[in-house]
Each structure stands twice: as C-alpha cells, then as structure tokens.
C-alpha cells in the first residue's frame, strides 16, 4: 500500500505547476523615495567585517519570529513576507534588539495593497514599500492575523471564498467579543498600533555593467548599517533545498520569489554566501534559512535588492477593551526612527 501512496505523491509532484510570485503591478510606479545618505556612500570597504548575521549579534538575535506563507493554505505572498520581515527586523534593531517582537500585518497588505503591493497571486517587495509609504501605515499583526487569502483567491481554494478580504476598517484592525450565538460580534478597532515607512529604495537601481563585486559590497553595507534587506530570486530551485551553500553557476536566474537577506559568511571551503531568510516555515532548509553563494547573482538574488526604513512605530497604544472601545483621552506613544546613516554622519561631524 505504501509504495502506491509514494507513487501517487510523485505523480502529483511532477504535475504541480508553481506560480511566479514576483509580479510588478500597474500601480507600482515609484521604486524609491530616498532622502538620507546611503551607507555605501560613506562607509569604507575596510569597515565591513568578513561575516555578519543579524540572527547572531554577540549571541543575541535581532530578528523577529519566523513566518510561513503557505498555511493555513497556499498563498503566493512571499513579496509581503520577505519585505515585512526585513522591516520588522529593522524596528527590532532600532529597539536594541530587546523587548517583544513587533510583527506587521501581512493580511492587511493582502486586503488593501492589491493594485500596488500584491495579492495571493504575487506582488513585489518594492511595490509594498511604495504602498505603505503612500497609504501611511501598516498595522501590527495582532490587528489582522494572516489567513492566506486575498480578493483574487480562487473559488474552492481552502476557505478563501467564505471570508471577506476587502479593504475596510474591519479588515484593517478588528476584535471579536464572543461567539455570535451568544451575542458576540466582530467590530473594527479605530485606534491601533502601527508602523510607517519613511524611505525606501533599490540598491544599484541603475546597475547594468555586471560588476557584482561592487554590488555585493553595497548590499553588505546596507545590511550592516541599517538591517536586513529583501530581494527576489529563483525560489523554484530551492523547493528541495536541504542545507549547505547553494553554488550552482548553471542554475536559472529567472526570478519568481522574494526573501530577505540577514547577513553573510564563509564556509569551510572559503566560499562566501548570503544568509537568506525564507517564509516557508522553520522545517524548511536550515531552520527556515538558506545559504546562497555571493558575487555572481546566484539565482538572481543580487539583481534587485530593496530596503525600507521605518518612520515611526507604536510603543504604547491607546488602551482598548476586548470589545474594541478605546479611551478617548489617552494618545498612543510612538518611537521615531533615527536612521543610522544620519546618526553616523552626525557623530562624524561632531568629532571634527
């Protein structure tokens, strides 16, 4: 009996068609909004260490919790997971890697960013940066937990045809006071914790000359100074990744997936690699991470590396009841993000 189950599983796997989750939508018209100096313009190459990993800074992780875009059902939302985990990580870094993790609502993006950011049928890491910057905010994930559905989810794809994912106040931040049969109801919460995007961009946006050594250094400087970045790559090839450094120069660089990059290192054979953070659960790869060789645009990873900086984020929210009634005379408190580039240059000037 078992051999027939294995045979059926093999046939299903062979027939599976994996979608391209990297899609630039018509509403995504602006890939950058840059005001502050960029790290590669003021950091010397010699100041960049041989290895760096935001998941292990003096024995402490500066990353928020790992994510899985494929449950409770399949959803092609890598563009949101990769970009928002990097943004959330930067918020954690701004808090000295201490305190409770602040994770951002990917479901809100699925509900509201379809024309710019994306949906379960794909999107882009650069598009979601533009969307949040222009929309004004993204709620924390306890406002709107991930259900892996969007308005264009196929009928009979899991339970998506039975839920409302339109962009509305109740689909931005909500609470439910009890079972409906007992008189409970779900209502919108008007005052909720959120984060903003101040600046965003693409490293080497006009890059065409194939000098990947130069680009690698610019990516390293951005990661080291300001935090993880997001990038697209050929994710189809990584479906069966089991660990080690992926270093196949013949592998296709056709991109279809978005991840974040949290650092770099070298293996025992002195092969340098990027440490990427995926959104397929911690049972995939190396506890949710993978190692991709640097310097040759392996899998297309170094081709479009994007970053975003927070503007501000809630640290103390206006108190609300379980039913969603919030105090009218108590304002939330925010932490204003100080861009490390601005801070660094300010310290340099002060030292002169």
C-alpha positions as CSV (number, residue, x, y, z in Angstrom):
1,X,0.0,0.0,0.0
2,X,2.8,2.4,0.9
3,X,4.5,2.1,-2.5
4,X,1.3,3.2,-4.2
5,X,1.0,6.2,-1.9
6,X,4.5,7.2,-2.8
7,X,3.8,6.7,-6.5
8,X,0.7,8.9,-6.3
9,X,2.6,11.6,-4.4
10,X,5.4,11.5,-7.1
11,X,2.9,11.9,-9.9
12,X,1.2,14.8,-8.2
13,X,4.5,16.5,-7.5
14,X,5.5,16.0,-11.2
15,X,2.3,17.7,-12.4
16,X,2.4,20.6,-9.9
17,X,2.8,24.0,-11.6
18,X,4.5,26.5,-9.4
19,X,3.4,30.1,-9.9
20,X,5.6,33.1,-10.3
21,X,5.1,35.0,-7.0
22,X,7.2,38.0,-8.1
23,X,4.8,40.4,-10.0
24,X,5.2,44.1,-10.6
25,X,1.7,45.6,-10.6
26,X,0.5,48.5,-12.6
27,X,0.0,50.7,-9.5
28,X,3.7,50.3,-8.6
29,X,5.1,53.4,-10.2
30,X,7.8,54.5,-7.8
31,X,10.7,52.2,-6.7
32,X,12.4,54.7,-4.4
33,X,12.0,57.6,-2.1
34,X,15.4,58.4,-0.7
35,X,16.3,61.4,1.5
36,X,19.0,60.2,3.8
37,X,22.6,59.3,2.8
38,X,23.0,55.7,1.7
39,X,25.6,53.5,3.6
40,X,27.7,52.8,0.5
41,X,28.4,56.5,0.1
42,X,30.1,57.0,3.4
43,X,31.3,53.6,4.7
44,X,34.7,52.4,3.7
45,X,35.0,48.8,2.4
46,X,37.6,48.0,5.1
47,X,35.0,48.8,7.8
48,X,32.8,45.8,6.7
49,X,33.5,42.6,8.5
50,X,34.2,39.2,6.9
51,X,31.0,37.9,8.3
52,X,27.8,39.4,9.8
53,X,24.5,37.8,10.9
54,X,21.6,39.8,12.4
55,X,20.4,36.4,13.8
56,X,23.5,36.3,16.0
57,X,24.9,39.6,17.2
58,X,27.0,38.8,20.2
59,X,24.9,35.7,20.9
60,X,21.6,37.6,20.6
61,X,19.1,37.5,17.7
62,X,17.9,40.8,16.3
63,X,15.3,39.1,14.0
64,X,11.6,38.9,14.6
65,X,9.8,35.5,14.6
66,X,9.9,33.2,11.6
67,X,7.0,33.1,9.2
68,X,5.2,30.6,6.9
69,X,3.3,32.0,3.9
70,X,1.8,28.5,3.0
71,X,-0.5,28.0,5.9
72,X,-3.4,27.7,6.6
73,X,-3.4,27.3,2.7
74,X,-1.2,28.2,-0.2
75,X,-0.8,31.9,-0.9
76,X,1.8,33.5,-3.1
77,X,2.6,36.3,-0.7
78,X,6.4,36.0,-0.5
79,X,6.7,39.6,-1.6
80,X,4.9,40.7,1.7
81,X,6.7,38.2,4.0
82,X,10.2,39.0,2.7
83,X,9.8,42.7,2.8
84,X,7.9,42.9,6.1
85,X,10.1,40.6,8.0
86,X,13.1,42.9,7.0
87,X,11.2,46.0,8.0
88,X,10.1,44.4,11.3
89,X,13.7,43.4,11.9
90,X,14.8,47.0,11.5
91,X,12.3,48.1,14.0
92,X,13.7,45.5,16.5
93,X,17.2,46.6,15.8
94,X,16.1,50.2,16.5
95,X,15.0,48.9,19.9
96,X,18.5,47.5,20.6
97,X,17.1,44.0,19.8
98,X,15.2,44.0,23.0
99,X,11.6,43.7,24.1
100,X,8.6,42.0,22.4
101,X,8.8,41.4,18.7
102,X,6.8,43.7,16.5
103,X,5.5,41.9,13.5
104,X,3.5,43.6,10.8
105,X,0.2,42.6,9.3
106,X,0.7,40.8,6.1
107,X,-3.1,40.1,5.8
108,X,-3.7,43.8,5.8
109,X,-1.5,44.0,2.7
110,X,-3.4,41.2,1.1
111,X,-6.6,43.1,1.9
112,X,-5.6,46.5,0.8
113,X,-2.5,46.7,-1.4
114,X,-3.6,44.6,-4.4
115,X,-3.0,47.3,-7.1
116,X,0.4,48.3,-5.8
117,X,1.9,45.7,-3.5
118,X,0.2,42.4,-4.4
119,X,-2.1,39.6,-3.5
120,X,-2.0,35.8,-3.1
121,X,-1.2,35.7,-6.8
122,X,2.0,37.6,-6.4
123,X,3.4,41.0,-5.9
124,X,6.8,42.8,-5.3
125,X,8.9,43.8,-2.4
126,X,9.4,47.3,-3.9
127,X,5.7,47.7,-4.5
128,X,4.8,47.1,-0.9
129,X,7.3,49.7,0.2
130,X,5.6,52.2,-2.0
131,X,2.2,51.2,-0.8
132,X,2.9,51.6,2.9
133,X,4.7,54.9,2.4
134,X,1.8,56.3,0.4
135,X,-1.1,54.7,2.4
136,X,0.5,56.0,5.6
137,X,0.9,52.9,7.9
138,X,0.8,49.2,8.3
139,X,-1.0,47.7,11.5
140,X,0.7,45.2,13.8
141,X,-0.2,41.6,13.0
142,X,-2.4,41.2,16.1
143,X,-4.8,43.6,14.4
144,X,-5.2,41.4,11.4
145,X,-3.7,37.9,11.6
146,X,-2.6,36.1,8.4
147,X,-5.2,33.8,6.8
148,X,-3.6,33.4,3.4
149,X,-6.5,34.9,1.4
150,X,-7.0,37.8,-0.9
151,X,-9.8,39.0,-3.2
152,X,-8.4,37.2,-6.2
153,X,-8.1,33.8,-4.3
154,X,-9.6,31.1,-6.4
155,X,-13.1,29.7,-5.5
156,X,-12.8,26.5,-3.6
157,X,-9.1,27.3,-2.7
158,X,-9.2,26.4,1.0
159,X,-11.8,28.6,2.8
160,X,-11.0,31.9,0.9
161,X,-14.4,32.0,-0.8
162,X,-16.0,32.2,2.6
163,X,-14.1,35.2,4.0
164,X,-14.2,38.9,3.4
165,X,-10.8,40.4,2.4
166,X,-11.9,43.7,1.0
167,X,-10.0,46.8,2.2
168,X,-12.2,48.2,5.0
169,X,-11.8,49.3,8.7
170,X,-12.8,45.9,10.0
171,X,-10.2,44.3,7.7
172,X,-7.6,46.7,8.9
173,X,-7.9,46.1,12.7
174,X,-10.6,44.1,14.4
175,X,-11.7,42.4,17.5
176,X,-14.5,39.8,18.2
177,X,-16.2,40.0,21.5
178,X,-17.6,36.4,21.6
179,X,-19.5,33.7,19.8
180,X,-22.3,35.1,17.6
181,X,-24.8,32.7,19.1
182,X,-24.1,34.2,22.5
183,X,-24.5,37.8,21.2
184,X,-20.8,38.4,20.3
185,X,-19.8,40.4,17.3
186,X,-16.7,41.4,15.3
187,X,-16.1,45.1,15.1
188,X,-13.4,47.4,13.8
189,X,-10.9,48.9,16.2
190,X,-10.3,52.6,15.5
191,X,-7.1,53.2,17.4
192,X,-4.4,50.5,16.9
193,X,-0.6,50.1,16.9
194,X,1.1,50.6,13.5
195,X,4.4,51.4,11.8
196,X,5.2,53.7,8.9
197,X,7.8,53.7,6.1
198,X,9.9,56.8,5.8
199,X,12.2,55.9,3.0
200,X,12.7,53.1,0.6
201,X,14.8,52.2,-2.4
202,X,16.7,49.6,-4.5
203,X,20.5,49.1,-4.2
204,X,22.2,50.0,-7.5
205,X,18.8,50.7,-9.2
206,X,20.6,51.6,-12.5
207,X,23.1,48.8,-12.3
208,X,23.8,47.3,-15.8
209,X,27.6,46.6,-16.0
210,X,27.8,43.2,-14.3
211,X,30.2,44.3,-11.6
212,X,28.7,42.1,-8.9
213,X,31.7,42.5,-6.6
214,X,30.9,46.2,-6.3
215,X,27.2,45.4,-5.8
216,X,27.9,42.8,-3.1
217,X,29.8,45.4,-1.1
218,X,26.9,47.9,-1.4
219,X,24.5,45.2,-0.2
220,X,26.7,44.4,2.7
221,X,27.0,48.0,3.8
222,X,23.2,48.4,3.7
223,X,22.7,45.3,5.8
224,X,25.4,46.0,8.3
225,X,24.5,49.6,8.9
226,X,20.7,49.6,8.7
227,X,19.5,46.0,8.8
228,X,18.1,43.1,6.7
229,X,17.0,43.8,3.1
230,X,14.6,42.0,0.8
231,X,15.4,40.5,-2.6
232,X,13.9,38.4,-5.4
233,X,15.4,35.1,-6.6
234,X,14.6,31.8,-8.3
235,X,12.7,30.2,-5.5
236,X,11.6,27.2,-7.5
237,X,15.1,25.7,-7.4
238,X,15.1,26.0,-3.6
239,X,12.0,23.9,-3.1
240,X,14.1,20.8,-2.2
241,X,17.0,22.7,-0.5
242,X,18.3,20.7,2.4
243,X,21.2,22.8,3.6
244,X,24.7,23.9,2.7
245,X,25.8,26.6,0.3
246,X,23.9,26.7,-2.9
247,X,26.5,27.4,-5.6
248,X,25.4,26.2,-9.0
249,X,26.5,28.6,-11.7
250,X,24.3,26.8,-14.2
251,X,21.1,27.5,-12.2
252,X,18.5,29.7,-13.8
253,X,18.4,33.3,-12.6
254,X,14.8,33.8,-13.6
255,X,13.2,35.3,-10.5
256,X,9.8,34.2,-9.0
257,X,10.1,34.5,-5.2
258,X,11.0,37.1,-2.6
259,X,13.1,36.5,0.6
260,X,15.1,38.7,3.0
261,X,18.9,38.7,3.4
262,X,20.1,39.0,7.0
263,X,23.9,38.6,6.7
264,X,26.8,36.8,5.1
265,X,29.6,34.4,6.0
266,X,32.1,31.8,4.5
267,X,32.1,28.0,4.6
268,X,35.0,25.7,5.3
269,X,36.0,25.9,1.6
270,X,36.2,29.7,1.8
271,X,33.0,30.1,-0.3
272,X,31.3,33.3,0.7
273,X,27.5,33.1,1.0
274,X,24.4,35.2,1.8
275,X,22.3,34.1,4.7
276,X,18.7,34.3,3.4
277,X,15.6,34.1,5.5
278,X,12.7,32.4,3.8
279,X,8.9,32.3,4.6
280,X,8.3,28.5,4.3
281,X,8.4,27.6,7.9
282,X,11.3,26.5,10.1
283,X,11.0,22.9,8.9
284,X,12.4,24.1,5.5
285,X,16.1,24.3,4.8
286,X,18.3,25.2,7.8
287,X,15.6,26.1,10.3
288,X,14.0,28.4,7.7
289,X,17.3,29.9,6.4
290,X,19.4,29.1,3.4
291,X,23.0,29.9,2.2
292,X,23.4,31.3,-1.4
293,X,26.9,32.0,-2.9
294,X,27.7,35.7,-3.3
295,X,29.2,37.6,-6.2
296,X,27.7,36.1,-9.3
297,X,24.0,36.9,-9.0
298,X,23.2,33.4,-8.0
299,X,19.5,32.6,-8.6
300,X,19.1,36.3,-9.5
301,X,19.4,37.2,-5.8
302,X,21.7,40.2,-6.2
303,X,19.7,41.7,-9.1
304,X,17.0,43.7,-7.2
305,X,17.8,44.1,-3.5
306,X,15.4,46.5,-1.8
307,X,15.4,48.3,1.5
308,X,13.0,50.4,3.6
309,X,13.4,52.3,6.8
310,X,10.6,52.9,9.4
311,X,9.3,56.4,10.0
312,X,7.8,55.7,13.5
313,X,6.2,52.8,15.3
314,X,3.8,52.5,18.2
315,X,5.4,51.6,21.6
316,X,2.4,52.3,23.8
317,X,-1.1,52.1,22.3
318,X,-4.3,53.8,23.4
319,X,-5.9,51.2,25.8
320,X,-8.9,49.5,24.3
321,X,-11.4,46.9,25.7
322,X,-11.8,43.4,24.3
323,X,-14.9,44.7,22.5
324,X,-12.9,47.4,20.8
325,X,-13.9,50.5,22.8
326,X,-10.8,52.7,23.2
327,X,-10.0,55.5,25.6
328,X,-10.6,58.9,24.1
329,X,-8.3,61.0,26.3
330,X,-5.2,58.8,26.0
331,X,-3.0,59.2,22.9
332,X,-0.6,56.5,21.7
333,X,3.1,56.9,22.1
334,X,5.5,56.4,19.2
335,X,9.2,55.8,18.8
336,X,10.6,58.0,16.0
337,X,13.1,56.0,14.0
338,X,16.6,57.5,13.8
339,X,18.2,56.5,10.5
340,X,21.7,55.1,11.4
341,X,23.1,56.9,8.3
342,X,22.0,60.3,9.7
343,X,23.3,59.3,13.2
344,X,26.6,58.1,11.8
345,X,27.3,61.2,9.8
346,X,26.2,63.4,12.7
347,X,28.7,61.7,15.0
348,X,31.4,62.1,12.4
349,X,30.7,65.9,12.1
350,X,30.6,66.2,15.9
351,X,34.0,64.6,16.2
352,X,35.6,67.1,13.8
